[in-house]
Amino acid sequence: MQKYTVIIIGGGPSGHSAAVRIAQLCGRVALVEKDYIGGICTNWGCTPSKSMIESAKVGRMVKDAEKYGIKVPAYEVDFKKVAARRDQVILNTRNFITDLLKHHKVDIYQGEAEIIDINTIKVHSGKLDADGFTMHYDDKETLLETENIILATGSAPLIPAFVKPNDPTVVSSNRLISIEHLPKSLTIIGGGVIGIEFATIFSNLGSQVTIVEYLDRVLALMDVDISVEITHLMEKNGVKIYTNHEVQFVGDGITRAKNRSSGEMLEVKSEAILVAIGRRPVQDKAGYQRIGLDFNDKGLNINEYQQTNIPGVWAIGDATGRSILAHVGIQQGIICAENIMAKGGTLRKMNYEVIPAVVYSIPEIVMVGNVPKDLGNVKVVKVPFSANLRAEIEAYPEGFIKVWIKENCILAAQVIGHNASEFMQEITNMIALKTPMDQVAEIIHAHPTYSEIVRSTLDFALKKAVDFYL
């Protein structure tokens, strides 16, 4: 029986990051993946969705080309090529991660892991077809011995009980991200991050998109100004949005929902219906119960060091229920790896206080920090993107940046605007390090760039703005 320092169950961002870090620290590590290396992010989430969003951005650019002085008399979306590019990006990313693991001498076991006890894992072997997207399992079983187990089993789309499991018109995000044809019409149940991103993809590629949201606004966890702005911009682009509606029935291409205020019924017929109401952790409940793990429907219970209640058993990523963001899982994986290899030394804590979150809509949306409930002594500053020269040059004036400031430090920030994800790390670092904003405002920012809007916002808050006025 092969013996390891650590066996990791799950090869997503958290799992493969932990594997590499353990190997760097001279641990012998095995990674068991039942589907595809890279997990949800590479195969069903971040990578394919953002690949399709890039195609959507190009479609929008071609549509709007005349405002740049470029006439495009006619164009069409070849969705088969969009899908082929998406699939190639997935395979390239998966192969890169596999090569990275092999470079660090991580043993990869393709198959389904079964927890026998806290030191033993049984792998039911699987094999990936040449197409890279079809998995087959055989009767071969392999026993592995380990000092530690890391559970990085990921999550799956949450599907309500009233949805028929075999209805061909109802799809999860996993299924929709792998389709080979463009639906003429798409209804999205849920106006959260997943719903908004899919609405962005398909509305810009040519589908008629309708969003049905239970709450009174989309992206309800963000500032109301963000919700209002993205609603306006998406409706301007042809997306129909119905908020404050409770879905009563889904099936055969029909969505029925009741207006929670008036009681009036809404019926929408579409070629496809996406259920995007959240995700649930993937759990081996029998295995967990066998070794006495503490868990609930939201995930495995862990402490700030990624430890479960069973010594030698750790958990990271979506399986913990703490976050479904890939970058959070990566950080958890690194911290978990370092704590395992500390072997009794000082352990590193996971900090969830400052986590940037991005919605890859058009334009992008970013939030970071905690908006204070008590606004006493808090200064709120809002600066439009139209004040930024780069945004004016590139004809992306939509959106704004909004910050909450107290005692010369930024507490939270939210932004909707072109390329927002690429410059918001500066504010993330300021919040995490509690950097005085006047110090950052004094640093030269390249001109003209989108990052200048950060300096402009700080200057405006300090009543020193020289490049615009409101």
WOSUL-V533130 format. One record per residue. RES is the residue in one letter. SS is DSSP state (helix for helix, strand for strand, loop for the rest). PSI is psi in degrees with one decimal (none if undefined). Layout:
res = <RES | RES>
ss = <SS | SS>
psi = <PSI | PSI>
This chain:
res = <M | Q | K | Y | T | V | I | I | I | G | G | G | P | S | G | H | S | A | A | V | R | I | A | Q | L | C | G | R | V | A | L | V | E | K | D | Y | I | G | G | I | C | T | N | W | G | C | T | P | S | K | S | M | I | E | S | A | K | V | G | R | M | V | K | D | A | E | K | Y | G | I | K | V | P | A | Y | E | V | D | F | K | K | V | A | A | R | R | D | Q | V | I | L | N | T | R | N | F | I | T | D | L | L | K | H | H | K | V | D | I | Y | Q | G | E | A | E | I | I | D | I | N | T | I | K | V | H | S | G | K | L | D | A | D | G | F | T | M | H | Y | D | D | K | E | T | L | L | E | T | E | N | I | I | L | A | T | G | S | A | P | L | I | P | A | F | V | K | P | N | D | P | T | V | V | S | S | N | R | L | I | S | I | E | H | L | P | K | S | L | T | I | I | G | G | G | V | I | G | I | E | F | A | T | I | F | S | N | L | G | S | Q | V | T | I | V | E | Y | L | D | R | V | L | A | L | M | D | V | D | I | S | V | E | I | T | H | L | M | E | K | N | G | V | K | I | Y | T | N | H | E | V | Q | F | V | G | D | G | I | T | R | A | K | N | R | S | S | G | E | M | L | E | V | K | S | E | A | I | L | V | A | I | G | R | R | P | V | Q | D | K | A | G | Y | Q | R | I | G | L | D | F | N | D | K | G | L | N | I | N | E | Y | Q | Q | T | N | I | P | G | V | W | A | I | G | D | A | T | G | R | S | I | L | A | H | V | G | I | Q | Q | G | I | I | C | A | E | N | I | M | A | K | G | G | T | L | R | K | M | N | Y | E | V | I | P | A | V | V | Y | S | I | P | E | I | V | M | V | G | N | V | P | K | D | L | G | N | V | K | V | V | K | V | P | F | S | A | N | L | R | A | E | I | E | A | Y | P | E | G | F | I | K | V | W | I | K | E | N | C | I | L | A | A | Q | V | I | G | H | N | A | S | E | F | M | Q | E | I | T | N | M | I | A | L | K | T | P | M | D | Q | V | A | E | I | I | H | A | H | P | T | Y | S | E | I | V | R | S | T | L | D | F | A | L | K | K | A | V | D | F | Y | L>
ss = <loop | strand | strand | strand | strand | strand | strand | strand | strand | loop | loop | loop | helix | helix | helix | helix | helix | helix | helix | helix | helix | helix | helix | helix | loop | loop | loop | loop | strand | strand | strand | strand | strand | loop | loop | loop | loop | loop | helix | helix | helix | helix | helix | loop | loop | helix | helix | helix | helix | helix | helix | helix | helix | helix | helix | helix | helix | helix | helix | helix | helix | helix | helix | loop | helix | helix | helix | helix | loop | loop | loop | loop | loop | loop | loop | loop | loop | loop | helix | helix | helix | helix | helix | helix | helix | helix | helix | helix | helix | helix | helix | helix | helix | helix | helix | helix | helix | helix | helix | helix | helix | helix | helix | loop | loop | loop | strand | strand | strand | strand | strand | strand | strand | strand | strand | strand | strand | loop | loop | strand | strand | strand | strand | strand | strand | strand | strand | strand | loop | loop | loop | loop | loop | loop | strand | strand | strand | strand | strand | strand | strand | strand | strand | strand | strand | strand | strand | strand | strand | strand | strand | loop | loop | loop | strand | strand | strand | loop | loop | loop | loop | loop | loop | loop | loop | loop | loop | loop | loop | strand | strand | loop | helix | helix | helix | helix | loop | loop | loop | loop | loop | loop | loop | loop | strand | strand | strand | strand | strand | loop | loop | loop | helix | helix | helix | helix | helix | helix | helix | helix | helix | helix | helix | helix | helix | loop | loop | strand | strand | strand | strand | strand | loop | loop | loop | loop | loop | loop | loop | loop | loop | loop | loop | helix | helix | helix | helix | helix | helix | helix | helix | helix | helix | helix | helix | helix | loop | loop | loop | strand | strand | strand | loop | loop | strand | strand | strand | strand | strand | strand | strand | loop | loop | strand | strand | strand | strand | strand | strand | loop | loop | loop | loop | loop | strand | strand | strand | strand | strand | loop | loop | strand | strand | strand | strand | loop | loop | loop | strand | strand | strand | loop | loop | loop | helix | helix | helix | helix | helix | helix | helix | loop | loop | loop | strand | strand | loop | loop | strand | strand | loop | loop | loop | loop | loop | loop | strand | loop | loop | loop | loop | loop | strand | strand | strand | loop | helix | helix | helix | helix | loop | loop | loop | loop | loop | helix | helix | helix | helix | helix | helix | helix | helix | helix | helix | helix | helix | helix | helix | helix | helix | helix | loop | loop | loop | loop | loop | loop | loop | loop | loop | loop | loop | loop | loop | loop | strand | strand | strand | loop | loop | loop | loop | strand | strand | strand | strand | strand | strand | loop | loop | loop | loop | loop | loop | loop | loop | loop | strand | strand | strand | strand | strand | strand | helix | helix | helix | loop | helix | helix | helix | helix | helix | loop | loop | loop | loop | loop | loop | strand | strand | strand | strand | strand | strand | strand | loop | loop | strand | strand | strand | strand | strand | strand | strand | strand | strand | loop | loop | helix | helix | helix | helix | loop | helix | helix | helix | helix | helix | helix | helix | helix | helix | loop | loop | loop | helix | helix | helix | helix | helix | loop | loop | loop | loop | loop | loop | loop | loop | loop | loop | helix | helix | helix | helix | helix | helix | helix | helix | helix | helix | loop | loop | loop | loop | loop | loop | loop | loop | loop>
psi = <129.7 | 139.1 | 135.6 | 155.0 | -42.6 | 137.6 | 127.7 | 127.1 | 105.2 | 125.3 | 31.0 | -167.7 | -43.3 | -43.9 | -48.5 | -26.2 | -42.3 | -40.9 | -47.3 | -43.7 | -38.8 | -43.2 | -39.6 | -30.8 | 18.0 | 25.2 | 150.6 | 122.0 | 141.5 | 143.3 | 127.0 | 123.4 | 124.2 | -20.0 | -103.8 | 138.8 | 136.6 | -19.3 | -158.5 | -46.0 | -49.7 | -40.2 | -28.4 | -4.1 | -106.2 | -54.3 | -55.8 | -39.3 | -42.4 | -29.5 | -44.4 | -32.5 | -35.7 | -40.6 | -39.2 | -39.7 | -41.9 | -41.5 | -43.5 | -40.3 | -43.7 | -41.7 | -38.1 | 12.7 | -30.3 | -27.8 | -13.7 | 4.9 | 14.7 | 120.4 | 124.6 | 97.5 | -39.8 | 147.2 | 162.2 | 154.7 | 119.8 | 91.6 | -28.3 | -37.0 | -34.1 | -45.9 | -39.1 | -40.6 | -44.0 | -48.6 | -35.8 | -38.8 | -40.5 | -50.1 | -41.3 | -43.6 | -43.6 | -43.0 | -37.2 | -45.0 | -41.4 | -44.9 | -38.5 | -45.0 | -43.1 | -36.5 | -37.5 | 12.5 | 38.2 | 128.9 | 122.9 | 126.1 | 115.3 | 113.8 | -178.3 | 130.0 | 138.5 | 125.9 | 114.5 | -49.9 | -173.7 | -7.0 | 4.0 | 129.6 | 133.1 | 130.1 | 121.1 | 108.8 | 146.3 | 166.0 | 136.2 | 130.8 | 167.2 | -24.9 | -14.9 | 1.5 | 10.0 | 125.8 | 136.9 | 142.1 | 143.8 | -170.5 | 2.7 | 134.5 | 139.5 | 130.2 | 133.9 | 141.0 | 142.2 | 154.8 | -29.2 | 150.1 | 132.6 | 124.4 | 113.5 | 53.9 | -3.2 | -159.7 | 171.5 | 156.7 | 141.0 | 121.7 | 122.4 | 156.7 | -27.6 | -3.8 | 126.1 | 127.0 | -25.6 | 11.8 | 117.9 | -17.9 | -13.9 | 126.1 | 152.7 | 171.4 | -35.1 | -43.1 | -41.0 | -32.8 | -11.1 | 9.2 | 156.7 | -4.2 | 154.1 | 118.4 | 139.6 | -33.5 | 146.6 | 126.8 | 130.1 | 120.4 | 107.3 | 121.2 | 33.4 | -160.1 | -48.7 | -44.8 | -43.6 | -40.1 | -41.7 | -34.9 | -38.9 | -47.6 | -59.2 | -30.1 | -33.5 | -13.8 | -8.4 | -3.5 | 149.1 | 115.8 | 135.8 | 132.1 | 131.5 | 116.6 | 134.4 | -42.7 | 175.7 | 0.9 | 155.4 | 160.0 | 52.2 | -17.7 | -8.6 | 173.7 | 145.8 | -32.4 | -36.1 | -46.4 | -45.0 | -42.8 | -46.1 | -32.8 | -46.4 | -46.4 | -37.4 | -39.8 | -36.2 | -30.5 | 7.8 | -0.5 | 132.0 | 129.2 | 123.1 | 107.8 | 169.2 | 35.3 | 130.8 | 120.9 | 129.5 | -30.1 | 140.5 | 126.2 | 150.0 | 34.2 | 6.4 | 134.3 | 124.4 | 132.4 | 147.5 | 131.4 | 120.9 | -16.2 | -50.4 | -19.7 | -3.4 | 140.3 | 140.4 | 134.5 | 126.3 | 128.6 | 133.0 | 163.4 | -35.7 | 149.5 | 121.3 | 125.6 | 111.7 | 64.4 | 11.2 | -174.8 | 159.3 | 148.4 | 142.6 | 126.0 | 134.7 | 79.3 | -37.8 | -44.3 | -40.0 | -45.4 | -31.7 | -36.5 | 2.0 | 28.9 | 144.4 | 116.6 | 165.5 | -173.7 | -19.8 | -18.6 | -177.6 | 136.8 | 123.7 | 162.5 | -171.4 | -4.2 | 5.5 | 16.1 | 139.9 | -173.3 | -8.6 | 119.2 | 132.4 | -4.6 | 125.2 | 162.6 | 143.4 | 164.3 | -156.9 | -26.8 | -22.1 | -16.3 | 4.6 | -35.4 | 150.9 | 12.8 | 132.3 | -39.4 | -26.4 | -43.9 | -40.3 | -45.6 | -42.9 | -41.6 | -43.4 | -45.8 | -43.3 | -45.5 | -46.1 | -34.4 | -39.0 | -45.9 | -7.3 | -26.6 | 57.5 | -8.0 | -164.2 | 130.8 | 151.0 | 134.8 | 147.0 | 130.6 | 118.9 | 8.5 | -37.5 | 98.0 | 113.3 | 139.3 | 133.9 | 136.3 | 119.0 | 62.2 | -176.9 | 105.9 | 171.5 | 156.6 | 135.5 | 139.7 | 143.9 | 145.5 | 171.5 | 117.0 | 122.8 | 139.0 | -36.5 | 112.3 | 11.7 | 128.6 | 16.2 | 129.8 | 128.9 | 124.5 | 133.6 | 122.7 | 127.9 | 151.0 | -25.1 | -14.2 | -7.7 | 126.3 | -40.1 | -40.8 | -37.7 | -43.4 | -43.1 | 2.7 | 44.5 | 64.8 | -7.0 | 145.6 | -175.4 | 166.5 | 137.7 | 129.0 | 150.4 | 123.1 | 138.8 | 131.5 | 46.6 | 13.8 | 145.6 | 128.6 | -37.8 | 158.0 | 144.3 | 141.6 | 142.9 | 119.3 | 164.7 | 132.1 | 24.0 | -36.4 | -21.5 | -12.7 | -5.1 | -11.3 | -30.0 | -43.2 | -37.0 | -46.6 | -39.0 | -42.7 | -46.0 | -39.5 | -2.5 | 44.0 | 128.6 | 131.8 | -26.9 | -29.2 | -41.0 | -35.6 | -24.5 | -10.4 | 135.2 | 128.2 | 137.0 | 145.7 | 134.7 | 128.9 | 160.8 | -29.8 | -19.9 | -23.7 | -24.4 | -50.2 | -41.1 | -40.4 | -42.7 | -43.9 | -41.7 | -42.2 | -31.1 | 4.1 | 38.5 | 11.7 | 127.4 | -3.9 | -4.3 | 169.7 | 159.3 | none>
